[in-house]
C-alpha cells in the first residue's frame, strides 16, 4: 500500500480528522489485524505534545515509518510489539507522514497510513541559547547552560528536563538545576547541568534540547530543537594561595607554570557588609576574557573614596563580582609578597598574557587563604555547592548520567 503524502483521505478508512482521534485500518472477519494511528489522517491541528502513537489489535506491528521532510522520526516499539510511540514531541507546523503494517498470528497483514500537520501555536518562551558554543573546547569544570528568553512556567520545567538529551564519550553523572531570579550570571532564566565530578578530559559532548512541541503554556508549544556539540580539552587546574602569594597551574596533572601574585588587600566594607577589596576563596571557573578590561569599584561613583577607573590588559574573568586574573598595573613589589589588589589576581604581564591565551572557559581555579567566600551563584561558582544540594534544584528531583556518545 502506498504511503499517503498529502492531507488526503485515509487508506483503510475510519479516522476522524480533527480532535486528536486516530486513523484506523480495520481488520476483517478473516483474522486480519486492526491498526490505529494517532494523530488522525487529515488532522491539521494535531497537538505536538501528543507525539505519534501506532497500535495493533489482533496482531503485532512490523514496519512503522514516520517521516518529517523525508527524515525518519525516532520512536520505540513496545515489548509485545503492539504499540509504537515517537520518542520526542512533534515540531509545530510540521507535516508528518506515517505508514504502519501489522501481521496476525495467521500471517495476515494490514497496512495503515496517515498524513497530518502539527499545530502551529508556539509559545513566547523560547530557548535563547545553549552554552558552550558549537565546537568550543572547554575546561573540565564547564557547566552546560540552557538559557531562555523569558521566565519558564513551573509546570513546564519537568518536561523540559526530560526533553534534554545529553551524551558524552565517557558516561558522566551530573544534575540539572533551575536558577532562581538573581542566580543567573547574565540575567537570563536558565537550567544548568553540572557534573558530579569534573569531566574526563579529551572527550566530546553533545546536548540536544528537544524543545519543539513541548507544552509550555495553555495550548502553546516549544518552537524548535537546539543542539550543541563541544569538546572537553586538557585538564587545567589552577591553585592560588593568598598567604603564599603563588599561582600554580597544572595541565593533565603536571605543573606547567607558577608565578607570584597579589590578591585583594581588603579594607572596604560597604553597607552590604561585604569587604569588596577581598578576593573570594573557593572554586571558581574561568569565564569570558578581555584583551583590555575597564575596571571600576562596585557601589562607588567618581569622587568617592577608593574610586578608580582603569583599563587592564589580559583579563580572564573568574566571577561576577569583578574578579579577574590580569596583568599587574601597580606596584610590582607586591607580586609574590603581599596582597595589594582591589580583589583581582594581579600577575606579571607575561604570565597574565600566557594564561589569557592558554586557558579554556570552564577551567577550575581554586583560591584559598582569604576571609571572603565565593557565593555559589557568583558567576559560575557552582562547584561551591555540594552535589546533593546542587541536584535538589532539579524539577525531576534526580541525577542524570549522560548516554554514551555514538
N, C-alpha and C positions, 0 to 999 in steps of 0.2 A: 504494500500500500504506500502511496507516495506521501511525503511529508507536506503538510499544509504550510505554505509560505506567506499567506496573507491572512487578513481577518475574515476568512470565508466560513461557510457552514461546516459544521463538524462532520468528519467522516466517521460513520458508525453512529452518529446522531446523539440526541439525548440531553446535552447540557444546556443550562440557561446562560445567557450571555452577559449578565450584568452584576449580580450582587455577591460574587465570591463563590458561586456554585462550581460544580465540576462538569467536565465533558466526559460522558460515559460511552464506551463501546460495549454494547450488551452481548453477552453470550447467548447462544440459542439453547433449545431444549436437548440438543445433541451433545451436551457436555463441554461446549466451548466456554472459556473463562470470560469474566467481565473485567474491563479495565476502566478506571476513572482517573481523569487528570484534573487537577485544580491548580491554577485558575481555569475557568471555562473557556472554550474556544469562542473568540469574538469579544471577549471582555476587554473594554478599552480603558477601564479604571481599576485594574487589579491592585490590591494592596501590596506594596513592595515588601512589607514586613512579614507577609504570609509565606513568601518563597513559593516553590513549586512542589507539589506532592502528587505522586502517582501510586495508585493502589490496584491490586489484583484480587479478585474473588473467584474461587474455583480453579485456581492455577497459580503459577509463580511467574514473576517478572524475569524476562531475559534482558534484551537490549532496551535501555532507556537513553534517549538522546534529547538534551535540551540545548538550544543554541541561542546566542545573542550576537548579532552581527557576524554570524559564521563561526563564532568561537564557542567551544564547549563550556557549559556551566557546570561546575563541580557539584557532586551530590553523593549520597551513600544509600546502599540497599540494606534493608533490614536483614537480620539473620535468617528469617524464614522466607525471604525473597518475595514477600507480598507487598512491601511498601518501599518506595524510593522517595527521598527528600533532598532538596537542594541544600548545600552546606551553608550558604550565605543568603542574605536578603537580596531583593531584586533592585536593579537600577531604575530610578524613577524615569518614566517616559520611554523605557526600553521595550523594543518589540521582540518577543520571545516565540520560539517555535519548539514544540515538544512532540516526540514520537516514542511510543512505548509498545512493546509486544509481551504478551503473557501466554503461557502454554499450560494446558491442563495435564493431569496425570495420564490421560488417554492419548496425549500427543497432539491435541487440537489447539490451535492458536488464534488469538485475537489481537489486532493492532488498533491503537487509538492515536489520534493526533489532535493537537490544539495549538492555536496561534492567538496570542493576546498581547496587550500592551499594559505596562505598569503605570499607575497613577503618576502624574507629573507634579504633584503637590509637594514641594520641597520646603524644608524648614529654614528659617532665617539663621539658625545656629549652624555654622559651618566649621570644618577643620581649616584653621588659618595656616598651620604649618606643622611639619614633623621635623624634629631635630634629633640627631645630627643631619647635616646636609647630605644629599645624594653623593655617594662615592668619597665622602670625607674619611680621613684617617683620624681616629680619636684615641684618647688615653683609656687606660683600664678602669678608671673610675667614672667614665662617662655615663650620665643618665640618658634616658630616651624621653623626649617630650612630645606629647600630642597636644597642640595648642588650638584653642577655639576663638572665634571672633567675638563671642559673647557668652554669657553665663549658660551653663548646661543645666537643663531641668533635672532635679534629683531623680525623678523616676526613669530617666534615660541613662543614668550613669552605669548601671549594671550591664545593660545591653551593649553599651559602648565598650566596656571592658571585655565582654565575651567576644566582641567583633574584632578585637586586635589580635592578629596572628604575628607572633614574633619567633623567629628561627635564628639559630646560630650554628657555626661549625662545631662548637663544643656546647652541648646542652648546659644551660646555666639557670640556676634558681634565682628568682627575684620576685618583686611585687610592684603593683601599681599603687599609686597614692594620688588622690584628688587634692589639689591645693585650694585652700580656702582663700577668700579675698584678703589681700595683703601678704600672702605667702609666695605668690608668683614673682619671680625675679624681674619680669618685664611687664607685669600687669595683665597679661593675657590669662584667661581661665585655662587651666591645664590639668592633664593627668600625666603622671611621671612614673616611669619604670626605673627602679634601681636594683642592681644585682645584690644578692645577699653578701657575696664576696666580690672583689674586683674581677672583671672579665679576664679570662685567659688571653694572653697576647696572641697576635698573629692569627686572627680569625675574622670571618665575615659574618655580619648580622643583617637580617632583612626584617623590616617591620611593615606590615600591611594593615591599615585601618579599613575594615570592610564597612565603611560608613554609609555607603549608598543603600537606601531602603530601610535603614533603621528608623523605628518610630521615635521621634524626638519630641513631638508635641501632639496635640489632638489632630489626628488625620494629616500630619505633615511628617516628612521623612528626610533622612540624610541624603545629600545630593550626589556625592561621589566618593569612591575609594581613593586612598592615598597610600603610596608605597615608597619606602626609602631603603636603600642598601648602603651600608657603610662598613669600614674596616676598623678592627681593633689593632693598633700598632704595637710597638715595643712597650714593655713595662717601663714607665717613667715614674720614679718615686723621689720626692724631694722632702728632705727634713731640714727645718730651720729652727735654730735654738736661740732664744732671746738672751740667754745667760752666757752662752759661749760665743755668741755673735757669729755663728758659722752657718753656711748653707752647704748641704751635702746632697749631691744629685747622683742617683743610680739609674742605670739602664740595664734592664733584664738581670737585676741583682748585683751588678758590678758598679762600683763607684767610678764615675767618669769625670766629675768636676767638683771642686769645692772652692768657696770664696768667702771672704769676710763681709758681713752685712751689718746694717744698722736698722733697728726696728723702732717702734713708736716710743717717744720719750715720756708720754703721759703728762698729766697736769692740766687737763682741760675738761673738767666735769661740768656738763651743761644741765639744763633743767630736767632732762630725761633721766638724770642720774648716771649717765654713761660717760666714761672718760674717753673722749673721741680721739685723743692722741695716743691711745694704747693700741697696739696690734692685737688682733684676736687670736687666741690659741685654739687649735682644733684642726680637723681635717678639712682642708679647702680643696677646691678643684680649680684648675686654670680655666678661664672663661674666654672672653674676647681679648684682642691685642690691639695696641695703638702705636704707630710709629712715633707719634708726638701727642701726648695726652695733656689736656688742660686740667689743672687741679686747683680746687678751691675748698676751703673748710666747710663742712656741713653746719647749718644753723647760724652762719655768720654772714655779715654783709661788709662791704668795703668801709673801712674806718674803724671796725670793731677790733678789740684786742685779739691778736692771733690771726688776723686776716692775712691771707696770701693768695696770689694768683700766678701760677707758674705753668709753663709748658715743659713737660718732662719726656725725654726720649725713651724708647724701647720699653714700653709699659705693658706688662702682662697682667690682666685683672685676675684676682683670686677671691673677690667678694663683691657684694653690692654696697658695702659701707666705705667704698673709696680705697680699698687696699689693692696695691699692685706690687709686683716685683719690677723694679725700674732702675734706670741709671741714677746714680747719686749726683745731685747738683749742688751740694753744700759742702761743709767741712769734711774733707776726705779722711781726716784723722779719726773720725767716728767709726769708719768701716772696720769691723772685726774687733772693736774695742768697747764701744758704748752705744746706747740707743739714743739717737738724736732726731729721728724722723717724725713726721706728722701721723704716722701709723702704717706707712708702707714699708716694704722691704727694700731699702736702698742698697744698691750693689754697684761694684765697679762697672764702668761703661762697657768694657769688653765682655764681661760676664752677663750683664743685662741684655746686651745685643745677641750674644750666643743663645741665651735662654729663650729670648723672643723668637728666634728662628728655629730653635730645636724642639720646643715643646709642642704638644698637641692640645687641643681643647679636651678637658676631662682628665688631665694628669693629676695625680694625688700629691698635694702639698700639705704636709703636717707641720704646724708651728707649735712650739712648746715654750714655756717659761714666762708667760705674761699672766696678768690677773684679770684679763677680759676674755670671756669665752665666745667663740663663734656660735651664733644662733643658727639652728638648722635651716631656717628659711632665709638666711642672709646669703644671697647669691645662690650658689649650688652647694650649700653646706649640708647636703642630705646625708652624708656619711656620719654626721654628728648624732643622728637618731639610731638607737638600737634597731635591728631589723624587725623585731616583733612589733615595735612601736610604729615603724615605717609601714609595715604591711597592714596595720589596723586601719589605715586610711583608704583601703580598697573598698569599693562598693560591693564587691563579691565576698569580701572577708577572707580571702585565701591567697596563697602564694601561687606563682606561675613558674613552670620550668619551660624554657624555650625548647621548641622542637628542633630536631636535627635538620640542618640545612641540607637540602638535596642538591 
